[in-house]
Amino acid sequence: MSEIQTRFRIGDVVFKAATVQDSKQHPCPDCLGSRKWTATSPAGGEYTFECPRCSTRFQSHDALCLTYIVRSPSVAKLTIGSIRVDTADNNPVSYMCRETGIGSGTIHYEHDLFATEEEATAAANLRAAKETAEIDWISKLYDKTLSLSDYQLENAVTAATRKARIDFEVAADNLINDLDESETRGDVRARVDEFKKAIAA
């Protein structure tokens, strides 16, 4: 079998193409990117405050969230410190670099390394686009936030408030009916506990 030739030698400066997880945000449809709202009181006073859509985390109103996750390109400059060849490996040539540890540290595969920063940047961009599209949970989250990003704040909050009120009214009606049928203090306590659980859910 012929000897495997490596692209790089010890001491060579190389550039690694990689990707990292990154959080981004759709343009805000409420403040149009200004991150501010202006309100005028009946007396004519003007007030400016932070946009409640894009400056707030909506743990209980996911439909209002503009944030989504992507894979972004990352390029690192490295110096070859050691060369490893394993003919039984699917990636037979790998390197360890001075910046990330030699002997004990990160292993860098040859297909991730490039002689110029431009080549590495192009490869990282392609990889980031592919991973963002192919990783199932990332693509689903992006699609969801994109489809919801043009919801208006007032409409979404009103809908959530309306649902919460209806749920409370149903639970209250059930409690009243259950109390009518209760015969002992223990029954009453049990019905009240069930009501508390229902409105806390």
FENKARA-V854691 format. One record per residue. N is the residue number from 0. D_LAST is the distance of its C-alpha to the last C-alpha in whole Angstrom. Layout:
{{N:D_LAST} {N:D_LAST}}
//
This chain:
{{0:67} {1:67} {2:66} {3:63} {4:63} {5:61} {6:60} {7:60} {8:62} {9:61} {10:61} {11:60} {12:57} {13:55} {14:52} {15:48} {16:46} {17:42} {18:39} {19:36} {20:32} {21:32} {22:29} {23:31} {24:30} {25:30} {26:32} {27:30} {28:31} {29:30} {30:32} {31:35} {32:35} {33:36} {34:33} {35:33} {36:33} {37:35} {38:35} {39:38} {40:37} {41:39} {42:42} {43:42} {44:41} {45:39} {46:37} {47:35} {48:32} {49:30} {50:29} {51:25} {52:25} {53:27} {54:26} {55:23} {56:20} {57:17} {58:15} {59:12} {60:15} {61:16} {62:19} {63:20} {64:21} {65:25} {66:25} {67:26} {68:28} {69:32} {70:35} {71:37} {72:41} {73:42} {74:46} {75:47} {76:51} {77:52} {78:55} {79:56} {80:57} {81:57} {82:58} {83:56} {84:58} {85:56} {86:58} {87:55} {88:52} {89:51} {90:51} {91:55} {92:55} {93:53} {94:53} {95:52} {96:53} {97:54} {98:51} {99:48} {100:50} {101:53} {102:53} {103:50} {104:48} {105:46} {106:48} {107:49} {108:50} {109:53} {110:51} {111:48} {112:51} {113:54} {114:57} {115:56} {116:53} {117:53} {118:53} {119:50} {120:48} {121:49} {122:48} {123:44} {124:44} {125:44} {126:42} {127:39} {128:39} {129:39} {130:36} {131:34} {132:35} {133:35} {134:32} {135:29} {136:26} {137:28} {138:29} {139:26} {140:24} {141:28} {142:28} {143:24} {144:25} {145:28} {146:27} {147:24} {148:27} {149:28} {150:25} {151:26} {152:23} {153:24} {154:23} {155:20} {156:18} {157:19} {158:17} {159:14} {160:15} {161:16} {162:13} {163:10} {164:13} {165:13} {166:10} {167:10} {168:14} {169:13} {170:11} {171:14} {172:17} {173:15} {174:15} {175:19} {176:20} {177:19} {178:21} {179:24} {180:24} {181:24} {182:27} {183:26} {184:25} {185:23} {186:21} {187:20} {188:19} {189:17} {190:16} {191:14} {192:12} {193:11} {194:10} {195:9} {196:6} {197:5} {198:6} {199:4} {200:0}}
//
